[in-house]
Amino acid sequence: MHTWPVQDAKARFSELLDACTTEGAQLITRRGEETAVLIPIAEWRRMVEIARPSLKALLLSDVGRTDLEIPKRGVRRRRPTSF
């Protein structure tokens, strides 16, 4: 993975984009610290698809399955109706 300082990435964005499509992911740094990665769209879509759980996986998982705390009902009675 090639590393680009942010100043070079801004100044030579077309070259950065071409390198991304031909060579793969490109790392962008700001003040020597890794800040961002530019990846080809095909790889992005692949990663998003892998990260997205299927409906079956969601239904079989324990995520969101907790005991509901239902508040106790009050002791008040219905209001008398006035006609």
C-alpha positions in Angstrom: 0.0 0.0 0.0 1.5 3.3 -1.1 1.5 6.2 1.5 0.5 9.7 0.5 0.9 12.8 2.6 -2.3 14.8 2.5 -0.7 17.7 0.7 0.4 15.4 -2.1 -3.0 13.7 -2.2 -4.7 17.0 -2.6 -2.3 18.3 -5.2 -2.2 15.1 -7.2 -5.6 13.7 -6.6 -6.0 12.3 -10.2 -2.8 10.4 -9.8 -3.9 9.1 -6.4 -7.2 8.0 -7.9 -5.4 6.2 -10.8 -3.0 4.5 -8.3 -6.0 3.3 -6.3 -7.7 1.7 -9.3 -4.6 0.1 -10.6 -2.5 -0.8 -7.5 -5.2 -1.1 -4.8 -5.7 0.7 -1.5 -3.8 4.0 -0.9 -3.0 5.3 2.6 -3.2 9.0 3.3 -1.3 10.6 6.2 -1.6 13.9 7.9 1.4 15.2 9.8 2.8 11.6 9.7 -0.2 10.0 11.2 -2.3 7.5 9.3 -5.6 9.3 8.6 -7.5 7.7 5.7 -7.5 4.9 3.1 -8.7 5.2 -0.5 -9.9 1.9 -1.8 -11.4 0.8 -5.2 -15.2 0.8 -5.3 -15.3 -3.0 -5.9 -13.4 -3.7 -2.7 -15.6 -1.3 -0.8 -18.8 -3.0 -2.0 -17.3 -6.4 -1.1 -16.5 -5.2 2.4 -19.9 -3.7 2.9 -21.6 -6.9 1.7 -19.5 -9.0 4.1 -20.2 -6.7 7.0 -24.0 -6.7 6.5 -25.7 -9.6 8.4 -28.4 -11.5 6.7 -32.0 -11.5 7.9 -31.5 -15.1 9.1 -28.4 -14.1 11.1 -30.3 -11.2 12.7 -33.2 -13.3 13.7 -31.0 -16.0 15.2 -28.8 -13.6 17.1 -29.2 -12.4 20.6 -28.8 -8.8 19.7 -31.8 -6.8 20.9 -33.3 -9.7 22.7 -33.7 -8.6 26.3 -36.4 -8.8 28.9 -38.7 -5.9 28.5 -39.4 -3.8 31.5 -43.1 -3.2 31.5 -44.1 -0.5 34.0 -46.6 -1.5 36.6 -50.1 -0.3 36.1 -51.4 2.4 38.4 -54.1 1.9 41.0 -56.3 4.6 39.5 -59.7 3.7 38.2 -61.4 5.1 35.2 -62.6 8.6 35.4 -66.3 8.9 35.9 -68.1 9.8 32.7 -70.2 12.9 33.0 -73.1 13.4 30.6 
